Amino acid sequence: MSCKVFYFSLLALSLTACGSVNNKQALGDFDYQNLKEAKGIVIPANLDTPKQSNEYFITNNINHAGPVGEKMDIRAPSLVMPVASSSRVVEESGVAIIWFDQVLENQNLMDLIEGVVKAKLNEDGVGYSFIDEDPEVTLGKVMEGATSLKETSIKREGIRTAIIESDWYHEEVDDGWIFEDVVVAKSKRFRFQILAKSHGRSVSLRVSLVDFLQTDYLGGSKTMDPIDQQRAEKSMLNELIASVDYAYRVQQRKDRLIRANQKLVKIGENVTGEAAYIVELGIDDLWNNMPLFFEKHGFTITDLSEENKIYYVDFVKPETSIWDSIWGEDNSIIDVDEVKYQFVLSQLDDIEHQTAVTIYKEDGTPLTLETLERVFPAIEPTLSFREIF
């Protein structure tokens, strides 16, 4: 029993040692800091001085006040990750800023990004406050890389800004094995600036750290290391970019579900009052995709008139077998006579995205309303072209 306790103690000590490794520093010793420069070679007076080359000479004109040894931060620079659709980083710099271009046509881009920022703060349990600021001043600060943000919505001369300032984020680091003590406490406040171009289809989001407090064994500090500040700002911005991408996906899924449940094909009348199918598609889109419909249901195109939007087809009921149902290819059969037909497409008056499909027999008589209703369950799934649009 005592051996097990001993082994567990060693394991705990090793884990504690691993957890205390500072990932900012290089591994190894830093004895080179204490080495003194070697003295130059003394040439006796009776000997010639050898030739010397300055090719590998290292000047002493360097920043001696810079970090050396343990104080040197070796971490790779943090980057803004434009993972959301149509997002882009304009220039490589220390400023945590990104631009989004319009993706969802049915939703205001600036409102979407503003909602993502607020949702992030609510999810983190952090409040936020609002200020007003002149849009021209805000625009200038963004271009100059200055820090100024809270939340408002302003419209003037085509410039619209939204500025959000968060309350405090608190973070504590505990140490100890049995009894844990708080060894480092950090608090941060962020500002989020959203700026839309005049056309509203391009919006920038910038994150800035505006307040910082840290307490550790050395005391308190209100100054954050510049590299740590950049990493904190870009980390927060990357989380928001990922949230924008997720919001895109959620909205796109909703749009697909709405369209999937929408009645895209119905029975009505064309402009001359004849019974026809009314399809929620523009006439050009429907014309280009009608061959897919014909191929699935046994129609063969024999001629066409693109000017008058007429397809001339022959119809033969496709043969089906038990294997079609097993492999999920059991298309519904359109139960009409095996004769020649004309599919005439016509746009309804003043309705751009609705097209009437009137089906005529070879003698020019349209299919009756009763026939259209009877074969509607077989025609509707493929005539809606859900899988394409």
Secondary structure by P-SEA (a helix, b strand, c coil): caaaaaaaaaaaaaaaaaaaccccccccccccccccccccccccccccccccccccccccccccccccccccccccbbbbbccccccccccccccbbbbbccccccccaaaaaaaaaaaaaaaacccbbbbbccaaaaaaaaaaccccbbbbbbbcccbbbbbbbbcbbbbbbbbbcccccccbbbbbbbbbbbbbcccccbbbbbbbbcbbbbbccccccccccaaaaaaaaaaaaaaaaaaaaaaaaaaaaaaaaaaaacccbbbbbcccccbbbbbcccaaaaaaaaaaaaaacbbbbcccccccbbbbbcccbbbbcaaaaaacccccccccccbbbbbbbbbccccccbbbbbbbccccccccaaaaaaacccccccccccccc
